[in-house]
């Protein structure tokens, strides 16, 4: 993304002067590469440096100039070493920054180099626990130990001896054990730069400290990425007149933004991002030197326009960067062009729910405007006044209407992101006429149609093209012909029903990393990807009409391969060629592939998702499948796999989705599934030939949501331990599910981001079969139907309080329906048909208020069907085949119902009269009570409240007078 650098001339000049003072070859302090050649270094210091080199791991030869040979005797000439300009031999400068010494021990001998004034050991990968080892370096002016994660400090007391220290950088050292660090810093009177970012600091010392002996010239303070609280502001107030840069991001700052900042009149950069601050921007209005203000990731609330109004003052003309992203601001976007120096404005990830201004009042030098991930409405406004824009991010809002052609006037625009809105209409060449610098175009998920002349050749060269769900078809877009630099191309779901032209595969594009052509009707035979695209990583060609054999892909770069729902045919022999430690997703489902799966899956060491469902694969599941230790999804359903489950599958301990249904597998269901797969959420083995009993080990599947063993030859009893299936008993947040709506498998994308793969499956419940994807995680289903199970339904099954569907039909179960079945309050589907169940239907079944499907037919149930809205609303066929069952909805009446006589015909009229009498009696009673309450309520108030009483009688008198006058006037008119 675009990085914008600012010419803060005063600040940069100040830092440059400080560095020159520290590093110039002035008297008493000389940089050592061209040190005093006439003198040479002191022998004991040279030997100390050589001893230091011996203790280091210097595989890269960074210290090759250090040696005992005659031509290397003068250590003042060694790399990174400098000597005093006056004496010519005392070491005063040592800079080994950026060297990689592979966790070598800290060079403690440095503590004896008492004349050192400049010491830079940053990012050299050393290990140490320090306290006072550096105490003797009292001449130091510059000390940088940053970037050494394995350096721990027990104390900073040694700094109290560094009277001349001006620059201190301990970024990313571990100061977690250090206390009283603030008092220590206060003892450095000449300190100008303090960097303690990522040091595990906290407010462990009292902060009501005076500024005695503290530096009056401290210009830069960086305390970001620590555990510092708001009380630190009290200490920072001591440096109000000198601070230029202040970085406090990613701490534990809370409460309102302090007025203390208003007194920091020299401040140019203030970073308070990623805290928990509240309030407005009024504190910054008179900070006339403030150039950069970072407040992202806080708890700022309120109306955005009011927030901007509060920031009036000279800051309007000084502020160049304002980041307010990741707060809770709402309202419309105000006219931002009144900030005359503003170059970057980030308002993304808020709750802005208004609109954009109808127009911007004046021309602005704004370079970056980010409004993405809000709830902005209205149309995309005229942006002509924002002619300097390079970034316009307004994606993931609720904008509608057409896209203004003023977009085409932004000649400096490099990134245009407006995806994820509801924009409509047609975009033509006019929208892109002057966008010669455009590199990223994102119009994803809008209702836009891109219609260009067939010979149009855009003036830009795009690197990122994201046009998913736009209307580009029906023909393959020809304007892509002159695009040779794109690294990402997503034209999925764009209405293309065409054969991909050969010129597309012949584009001289070596940058392509992501290709998504899915959800179109593209056809043709694909080329050899392995030879054409050397760095292609993510390929999605699913839901098209490609045919022929599977093409070859590079095993060195391909990390995600989606080829499902096409017409690919032939054997999967290419698997052995593509297998590598890079591939993480392989989805070949819903094709016409045939043959055996080759036993070379041991090469897929990083594979997390393997979906070969709905093909014509046969043979045994290869034993090498157990080598895929990262596997989270394995879907092989609807094939013709035979044999038993390979024992090696127990090694796939990360599995959460296992669907082997609709194959020809046999043997017993292995108990190790319950022991070795603790994260399993979906287990579907239905429509196979499994035999034996249900292993009790399956009760260890505490995260299981769907357990489907139906349509097999399983015998024996139902285990009584099913109440151990925790996810069916109580709500738990699985780390693999997103808010428990979908069953997601996670994998790393080509860019290193964590991406979720949404598992899908067809689920049979409520008497039908449907496909579930983004709501699969909501289901809680047990399906053991059409097996050979015997025994009773265990009472423990009624403890699965979140169960939505239970199907035990088509078995040989006997005994009664558990009396506590009414505890399953969430149950929506219950099928117990085709068993040998006896006894009465438990009356608690009337408590199943969400029951939408019920089938108890073809059992030996007896007695009356319990009365409830739910049960009597089912079709009688759901209860048939139980000869002793009676009551509605069955036509067969219960014996007690037969003895009831029909009432005489005239009873209906008499009943109506009784009802009418009852109604009138209660109506009159209610009227009497209502009148009494009203009368005594008003009368009581007049008796008790003197002012009310006078006002009441005054009202009566005035009303009588008004009525008398009206009558008299009317009478006089009539007499005339």
Secondary structure, DSSP 8 states (H G I E B T S, - for coil): --------HHHHHHHHHHHHHHHS-BTTB--GGG--TTT---HHHHHHHHHHHHTS--TT-TTTT--SSGGG--GGGSTTEEE-TTTSSSEEEEE-TT---TTEE--GGGGG-TT--EEE-TTS-EEEEESSTTTT-TT-SEEE-TT-TTEEES--GGGGG-TT--EEE-TT-B-TT---HHHHHHT-TT--EEE-TTS--B--S------TT--S---EEE--SSB-BTTHHHHHGGGTTT-SEEE--SSB-EEE--GGGGG-TT--EEE--SSEEES-SGGGTT-TT--EEE-TTS--EEEHHHHHHHT-STHHHH--EEE--SSEEES----GGGSTT--EEE--SSB--SB--SS-SS-----EEE--SS--BS-B---TT-TT-SEEE--SS--EE-B-GGGGG-TT--EEE--SSEEEEEE-GGGGTT-TT--EEE-TTSEEEE---TT---S---SEEE-TTSB--SS--GGGGG----SEEE-TTS---SB--HHHHT-------EEE--SS--EE----HHHH-SS--EEE--SSEEEES-----TTT--EEE--SSEEEEE-TTHHHH-SSS--EEE--SSEEEEE--S-GGG-TT--EEE--SSEEEEE--GGGGG-TT--EEE--SSEEEE---GGGGG-TT--EEE--SSEEEEE--THHHHH-TT--EEE--SSEEES---GGGGG-TT-SEEE--SS--EE---TTGGG-GGGTS----TTEETTTEEEEEEE-TTS-EEEEE--EEEEETTEEEEESTTGGG--EEE--SSEE-SB--GGGGG-TT--EEE--SS--EE---GGGGG-TT--EEE--SSEEEEE--GGGGG-TT--EEE--SSEEEEE----HHHHTS-GGGTTT-TEEESTTSSS--HHHHH-----TTHHHHHHHHHHHHHHHHHHHHHHHHHHHHHHHHHHHHHH-HHHHHHHHHHHHHHHHHHHHHHHHHHHHHH-
